Amino acid sequence: MHLSARLAAAGAALALTALTATACAPATSSGAAGGDSRTGTLRVWLFREVGNAPKEKVVRQAVADFTAAHKGVKVTVDYIPVDTRAQRVKAAFNDPSGAPDVIEYGNTDTAGYVADGGLADVTEEFGAWSEAKDTDPTARRAVTVDGKIYGAPLFVGVRALYYRTDLFEELHLRPPATQDEMAAAARKIRAARPGMYGLAVGGAYTYGALPFLWSAGGALATEKGGTYTAAVTTPEARKGIAAYAALFGDDNCPASKCAGMNGNDTVTAFAAGRAGMAIGGDFNHRAVQAGKVKGKYGVVPLPGRKKGEIAPAFAGGNNIGVLRSTSHRTLAVDLMERLAGKKTQRGLFDAMGFLPTFTDVRAEAAKRQPYVKPFTDTLDAGAEFVPVTPGWATVDASLVLPTMYQQIVSGRKSVDAAATEAARAMDGAFHK
């Protein structure tokens, strides 16, 4: 599962707290599992954020709108730590009596949850939802498995290139328009400021590395008949893997220091003034703004291999789904649509900076907050997603891709050898 740094940090939350819209104590859904009761209490599980109060306020409004439309129906909302979500959700799938009706989940969890039989197929309702027509195509892919829809996208997150405007001006650099220009700028910054990284990169930064693979025409995997096969050994994929690996070295980001860095590490280095550039998400904006580089940085889409090209970014984010075991299906779907609807997404963007999944709402956000534009431009250029298969969870949890990159940048294996080993591990997960 890939979540924003904001959500990943949420796993450090010390306790589970509950927001109760109309009752003081949580209650389980009434009625038989799989029914369609129009009375009783619905339970919702959402992820706890760092600084959760703004999210709670937006959710309270959505719940209030829902309960106003359904007299006598109650809703409880529990905010759960991200790092324990797997155990809790698995238990909920196995025990409908204690399960929520509606959950927030990471978009890379979709295929696994569907395979587990936990999420309800809401294809018909999603198709009839008037707001759904404005859903970003990539976000729609994140709730789709085998042509069926299992939720509603809540927010999307993509990455772009943060750069130090003061350093670029001092060194007579322009914002890079190609990956070669970016690499050259990184080396020039490192030469002028030996104590800084030119472009902070990380061997454990999968979602910073993948745009290089995709922009070279590569793919993580190919799909045929519902089965995925690793594609990281193709010439195009190897070219993209090599391009990212080439950014490690004493002339930019030494492997001895950078091979173990992840995305949070690279953004932290930039925010602290220890890097001239970094690949960061829209969800990192507040952290950068709160750092030493405040007022001294800009953001542009991560360039592709040729001028005018934007490197495809991974479209991360979260969804809202209905559990198949709910005894309040109609009500649960309505609550899902309100929690993931345009009004709520506008509120979450203003409160938390969550990038909307509706194209029109996102365009409005970009007009109100100029920092959003490089990220919306990236999405508009076409984002990518991971293979929609339960096997991806194994690939991700096993650190297959970080291991591949770390083997290459440390010099332990060639691109061909590391990619071949990674492909073997990926196919083992895909073909179980």
PLY file of the C-alpha trace (Angstrom):
ply
format ascii 1.0
element vertex 432
property float x
property float y
property float z
element edge 431
property int vertex1
property int vertex2
end_header
0.00 0.00 0.00
1.26 3.39 -0.80
0.03 6.31 1.31
1.14 9.89 1.52
3.80 10.76 4.05
1.05 12.46 5.96
-0.80 9.16 6.36
2.30 7.09 6.92
3.18 9.30 9.85
-0.29 8.76 11.18
0.72 5.28 12.21
2.52 6.84 15.16
-0.77 7.88 16.70
-0.89 6.64 20.28
-4.56 5.87 20.61
-7.73 5.22 18.69
-10.32 7.91 19.22
-13.89 8.07 18.10
-15.91 10.90 16.64
-19.57 10.19 17.31
-21.97 12.15 15.20
-25.18 11.37 17.04
-24.31 9.06 19.88
-21.76 9.01 22.68
-20.73 5.38 22.41
-19.84 3.30 19.37
-22.36 0.73 18.25
-22.27 -2.11 15.78
-24.50 -2.23 12.74
-27.81 -3.86 13.45
-29.50 -6.52 11.39
-28.18 -9.50 9.53
-24.97 -9.19 7.57
-25.56 -8.41 3.93
-29.00 -6.90 4.53
-30.35 -3.47 3.68
-31.80 -2.02 6.85
-32.78 1.64 6.67
-32.55 2.20 10.45
-29.95 1.80 13.18
-26.32 2.85 13.44
-23.63 2.85 10.76
-19.98 2.54 11.70
-17.18 4.21 9.78
-13.41 3.66 10.02
-11.19 6.44 8.73
-7.44 6.91 9.01
-6.08 9.12 11.75
-3.91 11.97 10.45
-1.13 13.88 12.12
-3.15 16.82 13.41
-6.50 15.10 12.95
-8.84 17.88 14.13
-9.24 19.57 10.71
-10.21 16.25 9.12
-12.68 15.54 11.91
-14.38 18.88 11.32
-14.89 18.18 7.61
-16.14 14.66 8.32
-18.58 15.93 10.96
-20.20 18.12 8.32
-20.53 15.23 5.87
-22.03 13.04 8.58
-24.42 15.83 9.63
-25.63 16.16 6.03
-26.16 12.41 5.91
-28.08 12.14 9.18
-30.22 15.14 8.24
-31.30 13.22 5.14
-31.95 10.00 7.08
-33.94 10.73 10.22
-33.30 8.36 13.08
-30.11 6.93 11.58
-26.95 7.31 13.60
-23.27 7.25 12.61
-20.12 6.62 14.59
-16.70 7.36 13.17
-13.54 5.74 14.50
-10.13 7.11 13.47
-7.72 4.20 13.29
-3.90 4.22 13.15
-2.59 3.35 9.70
0.07 0.93 10.93
-2.53 -1.41 12.48
-5.03 -1.18 9.63
-4.12 -4.56 8.10
-4.93 -6.54 11.24
-8.09 -4.56 11.98
-9.46 -4.77 8.46
-8.72 -8.49 8.16
-10.51 -9.08 11.46
-13.46 -7.03 10.21
-13.69 -9.10 7.03
-13.77 -12.27 9.16
-16.23 -10.99 11.78
-19.10 -8.97 10.28
-20.70 -8.48 13.71
-17.87 -6.14 14.74
-17.12 -4.71 11.32
-17.73 -1.17 10.11
-20.10 -0.43 7.24
-17.78 2.06 5.52
-13.98 2.27 5.53
-11.16 4.42 4.22
-8.41 2.39 2.58
-5.27 2.94 0.54
-5.71 2.67 -3.20
-3.06 -0.05 -3.55
-5.08 -2.17 -1.10
-8.08 -2.39 -3.44
-7.21 -5.62 -5.26
-6.25 -7.43 -2.06
-9.41 -6.41 -0.25
-11.52 -7.49 -3.20
-9.73 -10.85 -3.31
-10.45 -11.25 0.40
-14.15 -10.71 -0.32
-14.32 -7.70 1.98
-15.47 -4.86 -0.28
-18.90 -4.46 -1.83
-19.27 -4.13 -5.59
-20.81 -0.66 -6.06
-20.50 -0.48 -9.84
-24.20 0.21 -10.39
-24.44 2.89 -7.71
-21.21 4.57 -8.79
-22.48 4.72 -12.35
-25.69 6.40 -11.21
-23.88 8.91 -8.96
-24.06 12.30 -10.69
-20.66 13.45 -9.39
-18.83 10.33 -10.57
-18.59 11.58 -14.17
-15.94 14.11 -13.06
-13.70 11.52 -11.41
-10.12 11.54 -12.66
-9.54 8.41 -14.81
-6.48 7.36 -12.81
-8.37 7.69 -9.54
-11.20 5.64 -11.03
-8.68 2.90 -11.87
-7.74 2.80 -8.19
-11.24 1.56 -7.23
-11.63 -0.80 -10.19
-10.85 -4.52 -10.26
-11.78 -6.68 -13.26
-14.05 -3.95 -14.58
-16.05 -3.61 -11.37
-15.97 -0.68 -8.94
-15.37 -1.21 -5.23
-15.45 2.26 -3.72
-15.12 5.97 -4.39
-11.77 7.80 -4.63
-11.21 10.21 -1.73
-7.97 11.97 -2.64
-5.01 11.53 -4.93
-1.33 12.27 -4.38
1.41 12.75 -6.97
5.00 13.91 -6.95
6.80 16.72 -8.72
10.23 18.40 -8.55
10.95 20.81 -5.70
13.95 23.08 -6.35
15.79 25.87 -4.56
15.05 29.13 -6.39
17.87 30.99 -4.62
20.49 28.42 -5.62
19.23 28.24 -9.17
19.47 32.01 -9.46
22.93 32.12 -7.90
24.25 29.37 -10.17
22.46 30.69 -13.26
20.33 27.59 -13.62
16.88 27.29 -15.12
14.21 24.87 -13.87
15.12 21.66 -15.72
13.05 20.77 -18.78
14.51 17.27 -19.25
15.94 14.59 -17.01
19.40 15.22 -18.46
19.12 18.91 -17.54
18.00 17.90 -14.05
21.01 15.62 -13.60
23.38 18.34 -14.88
21.87 20.89 -12.50
22.24 18.43 -9.62
25.95 17.97 -10.35
26.49 21.72 -10.61
24.81 22.32 -7.27
26.84 19.56 -5.62
30.08 20.99 -7.04
29.25 24.47 -5.79
27.94 23.24 -2.42
29.81 20.02 -1.50
27.90 19.75 1.74
24.58 19.49 -0.09
22.98 16.91 -2.32
22.26 18.27 -5.77
19.10 16.18 -6.12
18.22 14.13 -3.05
17.39 10.58 -4.13
16.85 7.39 -2.17
17.46 3.75 -2.88
14.34 2.96 -0.86
12.26 5.62 -2.61
10.19 3.43 -4.95
7.71 6.11 -5.95
10.47 8.59 -6.72
12.20 6.05 -8.94
9.23 4.77 -10.94
8.70 7.95 -13.02
12.11 7.30 -14.62
11.09 3.76 -15.54
7.75 4.89 -16.97
9.16 7.87 -18.87
11.61 5.51 -20.61
8.64 3.52 -21.87
8.98 0.75 -19.31
6.34 -0.92 -17.18
6.27 -2.76 -13.89
4.24 -5.64 -15.28
2.05 -6.73 -18.16
-1.40 -8.26 -17.82
-2.93 -11.08 -19.82
-6.11 -12.93 -18.94
-6.16 -11.43 -15.47
-2.61 -12.55 -14.67
0.34 -10.18 -14.30
3.92 -10.87 -15.34
6.88 -8.72 -14.32
8.22 -6.41 -17.05
11.18 -4.80 -15.30
13.66 -6.70 -17.48
12.57 -5.14 -20.78
15.08 -2.81 -22.47
12.83 0.19 -21.78
12.45 -0.65 -18.12
16.17 -1.27 -17.69
16.91 2.10 -19.31
14.64 3.85 -16.80
16.08 1.91 -13.87
19.60 2.85 -14.96
18.64 6.51 -15.31
17.54 6.71 -11.69
20.50 4.69 -10.45
22.88 7.08 -12.25
21.79 9.87 -9.88
23.65 8.13 -7.04
27.31 9.04 -6.71
29.73 11.46 -5.16
28.86 14.11 -7.76
25.24 14.28 -6.53
23.98 11.96 -3.78
26.61 9.47 -2.55
25.37 5.88 -2.42
26.93 5.48 1.02
24.47 8.04 2.35
21.58 7.87 -0.09
21.10 4.17 -0.83
19.06 3.68 2.32
17.01 6.86 2.09
13.27 6.73 1.45
10.91 9.42 0.22
10.47 11.05 3.61
14.25 11.23 4.02
14.74 13.02 0.69
12.00 15.56 1.37
13.33 16.13 4.88
16.78 16.82 3.46
15.34 19.37 1.05
13.19 21.06 3.70
16.21 21.29 6.01
18.29 23.02 3.34
20.53 20.03 2.65
19.52 19.48 -0.97
19.10 21.65 -4.02
16.25 19.54 -5.40
13.96 16.73 -4.31
11.10 14.71 -5.74
8.20 15.36 -3.40
4.45 15.13 -3.30
1.68 17.68 -3.03
1.24 16.16 0.43
4.79 17.29 1.33
4.06 20.96 0.68
3.31 21.85 4.29
6.44 20.13 5.59
8.61 21.97 3.07
6.86 25.24 3.80
7.59 24.75 7.51
11.29 24.07 6.86
14.36 26.24 6.40
13.68 26.69 2.68
10.41 28.55 3.16
10.16 31.28 0.53
13.20 29.94 -1.33
11.81 27.11 -3.42
9.64 26.42 -6.42
7.93 23.35 -7.85
7.73 22.12 -11.45
6.50 18.81 -12.87
9.22 16.17 -12.90
10.56 16.39 -16.46
10.57 13.53 -18.90
13.36 12.48 -21.23
12.51 15.07 -23.88
11.63 18.75 -23.61
7.93 19.27 -23.13
7.44 15.85 -21.56
6.29 15.31 -17.98
7.44 12.06 -16.39
4.45 9.89 -15.44
3.97 9.91 -11.68
2.52 7.27 -9.42
-1.01 8.28 -8.43
-1.24 7.42 -4.76
-4.14 8.22 -2.50
-7.03 6.76 -0.57
-10.57 5.57 -1.24
-13.82 5.16 0.66
-15.51 1.78 0.35
-18.50 -0.16 1.63
-17.99 -3.53 3.29
-19.76 -6.44 1.65
-20.99 -7.54 5.08
-22.89 -4.32 5.80
-26.49 -4.72 6.87
-27.21 -1.17 5.66
-26.13 -1.31 2.02
-28.22 1.58 0.64
-27.40 3.85 3.55
-23.73 2.85 3.47
-23.42 3.68 -0.23
-25.04 7.09 0.35
-22.63 7.76 3.22
-19.70 6.66 1.05
-20.73 9.16 -1.62
-21.05 11.97 0.90
-17.69 11.21 2.52
-15.99 11.09 -0.90
-18.15 13.69 -2.62
-17.22 17.08 -3.99
-18.25 19.05 -0.92
-16.12 16.88 1.35
-13.16 16.87 -1.03
-13.26 20.67 -1.18
-13.26 20.75 2.60
-10.41 18.25 2.93
-8.29 20.20 0.46
-8.79 23.42 2.42
-8.28 21.71 5.78
-5.58 19.14 5.01
-4.26 19.84 1.52
-5.67 16.56 0.16
-5.70 16.80 -3.64
-9.24 16.20 -4.99
-9.98 13.32 -7.33
-12.66 15.25 -9.23
-11.12 17.13 -12.15
-13.35 20.20 -11.75
-12.77 20.45 -7.99
-9.04 20.04 -8.54
-9.04 22.83 -11.12
-10.80 25.10 -8.60
-8.17 24.20 -5.99
-5.33 25.07 -8.37
-6.82 28.51 -8.98
-7.09 29.21 -5.27
-3.69 27.74 -4.34
-1.04 28.21 -7.07
1.31 25.62 -5.51
-1.11 22.93 -6.68
-0.64 23.58 -10.40
2.54 21.51 -10.99
0.79 18.54 -9.43
-2.43 18.99 -11.40
-0.34 19.40 -14.56
1.34 16.10 -13.71
-1.99 14.36 -13.29
-3.34 15.90 -16.49
-0.29 14.64 -18.39
-1.16 11.08 -17.35
-0.29 9.30 -14.13
0.47 5.62 -13.61
-0.57 3.00 -11.09
0.79 -0.26 -9.73
-0.50 -3.64 -10.98
-4.05 -4.16 -9.74
-3.52 -7.58 -8.22
-3.36 -8.95 -4.67
0.23 -9.97 -5.42
1.34 -6.36 -5.44
0.91 -6.19 -1.66
3.50 -8.96 -1.35
5.86 -7.21 -3.77
5.54 -3.98 -1.83
5.85 -5.53 1.63
8.84 -7.60 0.54
10.69 -4.47 -0.61
11.41 -6.06 -3.97
11.98 -2.78 -5.84
13.98 -0.99 -3.10
16.21 -4.05 -2.90
16.73 -3.92 -6.66
17.72 -0.27 -6.65
19.95 -0.64 -3.60
21.79 -3.56 -5.16
22.48 -1.46 -8.25
23.53 1.81 -6.61
25.77 0.00 -4.12
27.53 -1.75 -6.99
26.63 -5.23 -5.73
24.72 -6.12 -8.92
24.34 -4.86 -12.45
21.06 -3.43 -13.69
20.38 -6.63 -15.64
21.12 -8.94 -12.71
19.15 -6.92 -10.16
16.18 -6.50 -12.50
16.17 -10.23 -13.26
16.12 -11.06 -9.56
13.35 -8.54 -8.93
11.29 -9.94 -11.81
11.61 -13.44 -10.39
10.34 -12.25 -7.00
7.50 -10.27 -8.58
6.34 -13.24 -10.65
6.42 -15.41 -7.54
4.00 -12.99 -5.89
1.80 -12.50 -8.96
1.44 -16.19 -9.79
0.59 -17.56 -6.35
0 1
1 2
2 3
3 4
4 5
5 6
6 7
7 8
8 9
9 10
10 11
11 12
12 13
13 14
14 15
15 16
16 17
17 18
18 19
19 20
20 21
21 22
22 23
23 24
24 25
25 26
26 27
27 28
28 29
29 30
30 31
31 32
32 33
33 34
34 35
35 36
36 37
37 38
38 39
39 40
40 41
41 42
42 43
43 44
44 45
45 46
46 47
47 48
48 49
49 50
50 51
51 52
52 53
53 54
54 55
55 56
56 57
57 58
58 59
59 60
60 61
61 62
62 63
63 64
64 65
65 66
66 67
67 68
68 69
69 70
70 71
71 72
72 73
73 74
74 75
75 76
76 77
77 78
78 79
79 80
80 81
81 82
82 83
83 84
84 85
85 86
86 87
87 88
88 89
89 90
90 91
91 92
92 93
93 94
94 95
95 96
96 97
97 98
98 99
99 100
100 101
101 102
102 103
103 104
104 105
105 106
106 107
107 108
108 109
109 110
110 111
111 112
112 113
113 114
114 115
115 116
116 117
117 118
118 119
119 120
120 121
121 122
122 123
123 124
124 125
125 126
126 127
127 128
128 129
129 130
130 131
131 132
132 133
133 134
134 135
135 136
136 137
137 138
138 139
139 140
140 141
141 142
142 143
143 144
144 145
145 146
146 147
147 148
148 149
149 150
150 151
151 152
152 153
153 154
154 155
155 156
156 157
157 158
158 159
159 160
160 161
161 162
162 163
163 164
164 165
165 166
166 167
167 168
168 169
169 170
170 171
171 172
172 173
173 174
174 175
175 176
176 177
177 178
178 179
179 180
180 181
181 182
182 183
183 184
184 185
185 186
186 187
187 188
188 189
189 190
190 191
191 192
192 193
193 194
194 195
195 196
196 197
197 198
198 199
199 200
200 201
201 202
202 203
203 204
204 205
205 206
206 207
207 208
208 209
209 210
210 211
211 212
212 213
213 214
214 215
215 216
216 217
217 218
218 219
219 220
220 221
221 222
222 223
223 224
224 225
225 226
226 227
227 228
228 229
229 230
230 231
231 232
232 233
233 234
234 235
235 236
236 237
237 238
238 239
239 240
240 241
241 242
242 243
243 244
244 245
245 246
246 247
247 248
248 249
249 250
250 251
251 252
252 253
253 254
254 255
255 256
256 257
257 258
258 259
259 260
260 261
261 262
262 263
263 264
264 265
265 266
266 267
267 268
268 269
269 270
270 271
271 272
272 273
273 274
274 275
275 276
276 277
277 278
278 279
279 280
280 281
281 282
282 283
283 284
284 285
285 286
286 287
287 288
288 289
289 290
290 291
291 292
292 293
293 294
294 295
295 296
296 297
297 298
298 299
299 300
300 301
301 302
302 303
303 304
304 305
305 306
306 307
307 308
308 309
309 310
310 311
311 312
312 313
313 314
314 315
315 316
316 317
317 318
318 319
319 320
320 321
321 322
322 323
323 324
324 325
325 326
326 327
327 328
328 329
329 330
330 331
331 332
332 333
333 334
334 335
335 336
336 337
337 338
338 339
339 340
340 341
341 342
342 343
343 344
344 345
345 346
346 347
347 348
348 349
349 350
350 351
351 352
352 353
353 354
354 355
355 356
356 357
357 358
358 359
359 360
360 361
361 362
362 363
363 364
364 365
365 366
366 367
367 368
368 369
369 370
370 371
371 372
372 373
373 374
374 375
375 376
376 377
377 378
378 379
379 380
380 381
381 382
382 383
383 384
384 385
385 386
386 387
387 388
388 389
389 390
390 391
391 392
392 393
393 394
394 395
395 396
396 397
397 398
398 399
399 400
400 401
401 402
402 403
403 404
404 405
405 406
406 407
407 408
408 409
409 410
410 411
411 412
412 413
413 414
414 415
415 416
416 417
417 418
418 419
419 420
420 421
421 422
422 423
423 424
424 425
425 426
426 427
427 428
428 429
429 430
430 431
